[in-house]
Amino acid sequence: MSDRTASMLAQPLKPPSAARVAAYVGLFLLGAVTGTAGALVQAGWFPGGLLLALAGAAGLFLGGARATRGRAGAVAPAAGWVVTVIFLTASRAEGDFLFGAGVGSYLFLLGGMALAVICATLGAGRQPEGDPVRLGK
């Protein structure tokens, strides 16, 4: 390991700015709204609604990663989506529930979680800022 790499690893963590925290909170809330809308749409128009709900979730997750230029931008809306969808799957004491026991509900739950993991993994990681150059120049 070179001295430059070692010195970069030893730097203290900087707290995120207020704008970045506000962006993550906003993305979390957008994830909650997307999860609620997707839960209502996926069963209403079965094959098309399911695809629309999953495409909306994937767009939000990947868009959050691109907008914040980091993987946390995909994790924040994914966390809001998962919390909301898990909350909506719980039945109430009166017996009311939002999700049925059909295959579409399970595809929405598992597909959305898989999309969250994929978008957080493939989201924009830390890249050096500056001019792109070729090695050896």
Protein Blocks (a to p, Z undefined) as FASTA:
>chain_A
ZZklmmmmmpccddddfklmmmmmmmmmmmmmmmmmmmmmmmmmmmlmmmmmmmmmmmmm
mmmmmmnopaklmmmmmmmmmmmmmmmmpccfkopafbdcbfklmmmmmmmmmmmmmmmm
mmccdddedjdddehZZ
